[in-house]
Amino acid sequence: MRTRWLVVGSLIAALFAAALLQPGPVQAQPLPRSATLATIPPGTVFYALASGIAKVASGAVPFQLVVQPYTGTSTFLPMLNGGELEFGIVNGVDMGFAYQGPGRLKVGGRNPFPHTPNARLVMRGAPLLTGLLVRKDSPIKSVHQLKGKRVTGEYPAHLAVWINIFAALASAGLTWDDVKVVPVPAVNEGVDALVQGRADAALHALNSAKIREADATVGVRHISIDCSPEGEQRLRKAVPGYGPRWIKAGGAAAVLEDTCVNAYDIYLLSHKAASEQVVAALLKAVWDNVDKLPPLHPVFKEWTRERAVHPDVTIPYHPAAIAFYKERGLWSARMDDAQRKLLALNP
């Protein structure tokens, strides 16, 4: 009997010791020392937003969040899709094109974005405002007067800007055939072409450092797209997800009079294989410190908790984000339905 109890006791002790050696689910995936937040070059609003998020997350996440700029979203999306990058700052319209791919979604007969089926949303952020830009001394007052003028185009490294200008022209019933296209690789180079006198009009996000630089150099101002009811209808038909917004005179850099610009959502995103711990840690850091963002850039004024979860998004949410929002009672049956429909686009 004594021998039998010794054997049983030894087995229990061995099992207990083995259990102690097994890490729990939280410890199973050690956090990395750093994670990358991909964005586009300095001087853009996206770079400023990425830098702001990294700043408020510093010390609030158990890893270093490194901001890594690329020429354009189209250059880093393949790396995000493949899991080489943990996070990115990209607008929702671009992600609709990239997530669905050219086989499902095209605008103007094309979808030039690399297919990115593995993209997953972490947080829906503020709306991005983009506006057509001319030199301050230009006689051009609105998009309608761009017919026959030199307008920056092509944007092979920054395809979002090609779509922006395509939609701005469409609001006035114009196409690329109605203007003289000045080829540029990316958004900052488009403003450079305007400053250098090689183009009559370009486009950039409102309140960007690049616009302030151009204004200090030669003087620039935004001009309106067509925001009449008919123009808005043409805009929304041209690119799903776009919409008009009026900015009052002085409401942004280079807005000298009430001006109508384009608006669409900005996303903080990741990929479907990203560590749930890493995604949850960054999301919590931004969520808890969201009030610290507005002083860092004007766009952050609308980067709020209330905007974080919405069924009208273009990519599915990451599982860690879903769990985070469910804990806070923000994930509804409508969100479940939206998630199912989006996942079905890339089975």
N, C-alpha and C positions, 0 to 999 in steps of 0.2 A: 504493500500500500504506500509506504513511504517513498519507494522508488518511483511509483507511478506519479505521485504528487510532485516529485522533483522534476520528472520529465515534463509534466504539464506546466509547472512553474517556469521551466527553462524555455518552453515554446512561447508562453505568454510574454516573457521578457524579451525574447528575440523579435516577436511581432511588434512589441511596443517600440523597441529600438529602431526597427525598420520604418515604422510610422514616423518617428521623429526625423529620420533622414529624408523622408519624402517631402518636397516643398509643396505648400498649398497652392491653389490656383493663382494667387496674386504674385507669389514668388517664382512661379514657373517661367515667367518671361521677364528676365532682368531688364531694367530700363537702360537705354543706350546713354552714352555720355553726351551725345549731341543729336539733334535732329535738324533737317534742312527745311527752310521755308522759301520756296522758289517764287520769284517775282520778275518784273521787267526792270529796265535800267533806272539808275538815279535820275531825278528830274521828273519822273512820272508820279502820278497819284498812287499807283499800285506799290511802287517802291516805298513811298512815305507810309502807306498803310501797313506794309509788311514790317517796316522798321518800328512802327508804333506798337504793333502786336508783340514783336520780340521784346520791346522795352518793358511793357507791362507784365509780360510773362516771365521776365528775368527774375529769378529768385522765387517765383511761384511754381515753377516746374522743376523736377529733379534732374533736368538735363539742360544743356545749352542749346538754345534755339538760334540757328545760324541763318541769317538772311542771305540768299544767293541770287543775284540778278542774272537774267538771261536776256538775249536780244528781244525776244517776244514770247508770248505764251506757246505758240506753235513749236518753239524750239525745246521747251522743257516738258511739254505734255507727254511725249513718248517715255521720258525717264520717270515721270510720275506714274504713268500707267504700268510701267515695269517694276515699280517698287524701289527704284533707285533714289527717289526723293520722298520724304515723308509728307510734306505739306506744300500747298500752293495758294496764291491769291489770284483768282481768275474771275472774270465776269460770267454771269449765268447764261447769257446768250451764246457766248463762245462754247461754254460747256455743253449746251444743248446740241450744237453742231458736232462737237468732238465726241460726246457720249453716244449719240445715235449713229454717227458715221455717215459717209456720203451715200450709202445704200438706202438710208431712211429719210434724211433731211437735207434739202438743198435750198439755197436762196440765190436768185439770179442765175439759176441753172447750174450752180456749183456748190460744193462744200469742200473747201481747201484744207480743213483741219485734219490732223492725224486722228484716226479712230482711237478713242480713249474709253473703252468700256469698263475699265476697272476704277474709274474715278468715283469717289464717294464724298458726300457733303458733310462737313463738320458744323458749319454755322452759316446761316444766311445773314450777310452783313448789310451795310448801307447801300443805297442806290448810287451808281456812278453817273455823273453828268458829263456829257461830252458836247463840245460845240465847235462849229466851223470858225476858222480864224483867218482874218485878213490883216494887212498892215493898217495902222491907224489913219494914214492919209489916202487909203484906197477909196474909190468912189462906190465900191460894192457895198450894198446895204442889207441884202438878203440872199438866200440860196437861189432865188429866181434869177438873179443877175450873174450867176456863174456860167450860164450858157456861153460857150465859146471861149471861156477863160481857162487859164492854166491851173489845174487842180492836182494836188499830190495823189498818187495812186499806186497800185500794185502791192506794196507792203508785204513782200514774201516772208519776211521774218516776224511780222506782226500783223497777222491776217485780220485781227479784230478791227483794225483801223480801216481796212478795205471795206469791211461790212458796214462800219459806222458811216463812212462817206457814201457808200452805195445807198444806204437808207435815207441819209440827209438829202441826196439828190432825188430819190424816189418821192420824198414828201412833196416836192415841187413838180413831180411828173417828169423829171429828167433822168437820164441814164449816163453811163460812162461815155457813150458815143456823143453826148452833147457837150463834152468838155475836152480840153487838151490835157491828157494825162501826163504828169511829171513823175516818172518812176522814182520811188524811194524805198529803202529796205524796211524802215521801222518808224515809229511815231515821232521820236525826237528829230530824226533826219528830215521828216516832213516839215517841221517847224523851222529847221535850219534852211531848207529850200525857200521858205517864205521870207525869212530874214535876209537871205542872200539875194533876193529878187528873182529867183528862178521859178517861183510859183506865185500865183495870185491868191490862192487859198489853200489852207491845210486844216488839220483837225487835231485837237488835244483835249484831255480831260480838264474840266474847270478847276481852277485854283492850284494847278500844278506848278512846280518850281520852274519848269521849262517855259511856261507862259510868262512868268514873272521875269525870267531872264530875257526873253524875246522883247517884252515890253520895255525893259530897261535899255535894250540895244537899239531898237528902231521904232518902238511903239506899235502895239497890236491891239485888236479888238475882236470880240466875238460878233458874229452875225446870226440872225435867226434862220432856222429851218421853217417850213410852212406848217404852222400849227392851227390853221383853219380846220373846221370839221372834216373837210375833204382831204386836207394835207395830213391830218392825224390818221385818217383811214388808210391813206396810201402808205404812211410810215409803218403802221402796225401790220399791214398786209405784206410789205416788203420784207420785214424781219420780225417774226413772232418774239415777243418779249420786250420790244422797244416801246417807248411811250414819250410824249412831249412833256416838258415842264418849263414854265416861265420863270425867269430869274429877273428880279427887279434891278434897275440901274444901281451899280455899286455893290450888288450882292455877291460879286466874285471878281477876281482880278480880270481886267480887260472886258468887263461888262459895263459899257458906258451908257447904255439905255436899256429899257426893258427888252429882254432877249429870250427867245424860245430855243431850248436845247433838247437834246435827247437824254433819256434816263433809263437805266436798267440795273439789275442787282449785281452786287459783288459777293463772291463766295470765298470762304475759307474752306479749303477742301483737302482731301487725302486720297488714299487708294484702298481698295477693299481688303487687302492683306496687311494693312498697317496694324501695328500692335494696338489692341484696345486700351491698354494702359497708357500708352503714349498719347493717343487721340484724346482719351478722357482727361489726362493731365493738362494738356494744352487748352481744351475746351473749358475746363473748370477755371483755369488761370485767367482766360479772357472774360468769362462770365463773372467771376468775382471782382474783376478789376475794370469792368467796362466803363465805369464812371471816370477812370483815369485817361481814357482815350481821347475825348473831345479836345483837350488843350493841345494835343499833338498834331492834329490836322482838322480842318473844317469838315471834311467828309465824315469823320468819326461822330459828328453830332447825331447822325441817324444810324449809327452802328449800335443798336439797342438789343436788350433781351427780348423785347416784344417782337422784333423782326426775325429772330433766330430760327423759328420753326414756322413753315408755311407750306401748304400743299401745292402751291403754284411754283414749284422749283423744277429744274431741268435735269437733275441727276439724283440718284437715290442717296439717302443718308447712310453714314457709316454706322455699324451696329453699336459701337461705343457711344455715339452721339444719340442714337435712339434710346439706349438705356439711360443716359444722362437726362434726356428730356422727359422720359417716363417717370423718373424719380421725382421730378418737379411738377408732374401733372399737366405737362404741355403737349403730350403726344396723344392725339385723338384718333377716333375711327377713320376720320377723313385722311389723316396722315398715313394710316395703315393702307388705305385704298390707293393713295398717291404712290406710296412706296412700292406696292405690288405692281402697279402699272409701269413704273419706271424700270423696275427689275426685269419685267417681261420684254422690254425692248432689247435687252442683251442676255438672252437665256443661256 
